[in-house]
């Protein structure tokens, strides 16, 4: 079983001529994941909402790429793609536009996430905002891009992967079902623990989604590898804000214990980079289909709820239903 303390560029496949899309990416794990992929030669789309933040991040990544010292032809590139995950309709539109923009898509990393701290609220469609960002809109993006991913997978020597960045927090929730719209809106209270469990429910959805997707694609012999992962305890803006939200002791925990518990963006992105482009996955694709990875790139079993095929099917059907209700169809 592959497991190391670090993942390096030597553990990743050559990505020259390949196209990748990473949601989020102007900061945190997504930023470091994009840098990993671009260093290996990929054309990477940073799919995020804020143009100013994205352009600033791209300039910084390009500066790092110039430090590599390799020939210009070996370096990848990074491009901004406007994507607002709070609106599934907009995501559908952007995804459809991408189909006309690119002739291939080798890697899709559903990385962006609503922070784990609340309060959370229902949007104009009566859907919980954190579930929309973390699951529903990524579902829309993935389903919209599937024709291009499948077409790429049919090419000679292809290695197409879809990656959902989940979380160990998924194991903290035990839903009875995902039947009906209200099953997507479940909240676990207004405490810090309650917020984390509500977040964990969306991360369980990421796992259920990737496993259902792998089953559907395998049944079609599509040749696409789907993986989910927990990146580790990473000091991102979201985790920092979560600690700040804890009354009285939040600042103390962040300042004194944060450096001991949390890892850097780059360390947090190592398992994501491995899932997206690891040599070991390319060598044993069947073994990695539908798996759940934890740092560093170790296959482990997720919760029993994540493996429940009934829940996987219910979530898929309910997600399709609520999207049809707001005019998003596939």
N, C-alpha and C positions, 0 to 999 in steps of 0.2 A: 504494500500500500504506500502511495506517495505521501511523504510527510517530511518537511524540512523546516528549519527555523526561519529561513528566508527563501524567497523566490527571486531569481535573477533573470536578466534578459536571456541568458543561456538556456533557461528552462522553457522559453517560448519559441513558437514556430516563426519562420520568416513570413512577414505579412506584406511584403512588397506586392503591389497590385491588388491588394485586398481593401475592402471598404467596411468600416465599422461605425456603429451609431451608439453613443452612450448618453443616456438621459442624465440631466444634471451636469456636473462636471466643471463648473466654474470655481468649485471649491471642494475640499474634502476628498473622500474616496474616489469619486468620479473623476476629479482632476488628476489624481495620481494614476488611475486606470488609463485615462486617455494618454498620459505621457508614456506609460509602458507600451501601449499599442503603437503610438506614433514612433517611438524609438525603434520598433521592429519593422517600420516601413509602411504602416497602414495609413490610408486616408480616413481620418476620424472626424465624425460629426459630433460636436458638442451640442446636444439638444437641450436648450434651457430657455428660460423666459426673459431674463434680463440681458439685453444686448451689451450694455456698458460693462457689466461684470464678466460676461463671456469674452468680450474682446480683450479685456485686461488679462484674463487668464490665458487666452491664446497667445498673446504677446509673450507672457512669461514662459509658457511651454516651448514656444518657438526659440526663445533665447536658450533654454536648456538643450534643445536639439542641436543648436549650433555649436554647443560646447563638446558634442560627441567627437567631432573631428573626422567623421566619415565622409565619403563622397556624397555630394548632394543627392545623387540618384538613390542612395540607400536610406535616406530619411523619409519619414512620413510627413503628413500635413494635418492640420487641425482647422476645422471650419465650423462656424456657428450655424445652428438651425434653430429658428425660433420655435419654442414648444411650451405651451402653457398647460400643464397637467391638471389644473383646476377645472378645465372645461373639456369634457370628452368630445364634444362636437368639433372644437378647434383641433384637437389631437387627430381626429379622423381626417380633417381637411389637410393638415400638415403631412400626415402619413400618405395620403393619396397624392399629394404634390411630390413627395419623395419618390414615389414609384415612377413618375415621369422624369425625375431629375437624375436618377442613377440607374445604371444597367445591371448592377449587382449589389448585394449586401451579404457579407460573410459573417458579420458578428453584430448581434444586438444585445446590449447590456442595459437592462432595466434597473437603473441604479438610483435615480432620484427618489427622495422620500420626504414626506411631511414629517416635521419633528415630532418627537414622542411626548411633548408637553402640550397640555390643553390651556384653556377649554376648547373643545372641538364644537363645530356647529354644522347644522344642515345647510346645504346650498339651495339655490333657487329651485332645483329639481327634487328637493326633499331627500338628498343623499348626504351622508356624513362626509365632511370635507377630507378627512384623513384617509378614508376608504377610497374616495375618488382619486386622490393623488397617488396613493400607494398601490392600489390594485386596479380600479376600474379603467383609468386612463392608460395605464401600461397594458392592460388587456386589449384596449382599443388599438393602441399603437402596434402591438404584436400581431393581432389579427389582420390589421390593414397591410402590414408589411409582409405577411406570410407568402403571398404570391411571388414576391421578389426573392425572398429567402429560399423558397422552393426552387425557383428557376436557377439560382446560384448553386444550390445543392446538386442540380442535375449536370453541372459542368464537370469536366474532367479534373481530377485531383482536388475537388472541393472539400472544404471542412467548415461547414456552417454550424454556428452555435448561437443559442439563445440563452441568456443568463439572467436570472432574477436575483437581485440582492435582497435576501430575506434577513432574518435575525433570530438569535437564540430566544428572543422574547416570544416567539411563536409558541414555545412549549408551555407558556404560562396560562393559556386559555384552552377551554374544553367546550366548544360549541356543540349544541345538540343537533343543529342542522343549519344549512344555508338555503332553506326554502323561503322564497319571498323577499321582497324589498327590505323589510324591516330587519331581516337577519344581517344585512350589510350595515345597519345603523346602530348595532348594539354598542353600548358604552358601559364601562366598568366602574364608573364613579369619578368624582372630582378630585380625589387624592392623587399624589404622585404615583402610587402603585396602580391606581385605577387608570391613569393616563397611560402608563406603560403597558397595561393589559389591553387597553383599547388599541394602542399601537401594535401590540403583539397579535391581535386578531387580524390586522391588515397584513402583517408579515406571514401569518399562517395562510392567508389568501394567496400570497406570492408563491408559497410552496405547493398549495393545492393546484394553483394555476399551472405551474411548470410541470407537475406530474401528469395532470390531465392532458396538457399539450403534448408531452412526450408520448403518451399512450396513443393519442390521435395521429401523430406524425409517424410513429412506428408502424401503426396499422396500415398506413399508406406507403410504407417503405420510402419515406421522403428523404432519408439520409441526413437528418438534422439532429444535432445533439443538444438537449436541453438540460441545464443545470441550475440549481439554486445554491445559495451559500449564506453563511454568517461571516461577516468580515472581521469579527473580533470587536473588542471594546476600543473604539477609535475616538480620539478627541476632535470631533467635528464641531461646527458651529451649533448644530442641533443638540449634541450631547452637552456642550458647554451651557447652552441655554436651559437645558433640563436641570442641570445641577443648580444653576442660578435660581430656578423656580422653587427650590426646596427652602421653606422658611427657616430662618435663623442660621442654619449650618451649611447652606448651599455653597456660599463663597469659600468657607473653610474646606469643604470636601473637594471643591474644584482646585483650589490653590495648593493644598497640602497632600491630598491623596491622588488627585488627578494624574500627576506625572508618574506615580507608581503603578496605577491601574490601567491608564489609557495608553494606546500606542499611536504612532504618527499616521498621517494620511497614507504615506507610501507603504508602511507596514500593513495598514488596513486594506490597501488595494492589492496586495500580493495574491490573495486567494481569488479576487475578482479577475486579475490578469491571467492567472493560471486557468480559471474556468473558461475565459474567453479565447486563450491562445496557447495553453500549455502543451508542450511536446507529448507529455504522458497521455493526455486526452486524445490527441491525434493518433497515438499508437494503439490505444485500446478504447476506441469510441463506444463500442457496445457496453463495456464495463461502466462507462460514465453516464450512460443515458438515464436521465431523471434523478441523478444522485443529489445529495445534500453535502456540501463541503464546509469544513470549518478550518481555521488557520492551523498549520499552513497547508492548504490544499489536501486535507485529510477527509476521506469519505467516512461519514458517520450516519447513523439512523436518526431521522427527525422524530418528532413526537408521533404517537400512534394516530393522532387525529390528522396529521399531515399525510399519512399513508392510507387514510380511509377513502376508498374509491367512491363510496356513496357521497361523502362530503365533496370530493373532487367534482363529481358529476353535478351535484346540486349547485355548487358555486358557479360552475360553467353555465348551467341553464338559467340561473337567476341573473347572472351578469348580462347574459344575452337579452333576457327579458327586460331588465331595467333600461338597457341601452336602446332597445326597440321603442320603449315608451317615450324616450326623449329624441327619437328620430335618427339614432345611430344604428345603421344596419350593415351587414356584411354580405 
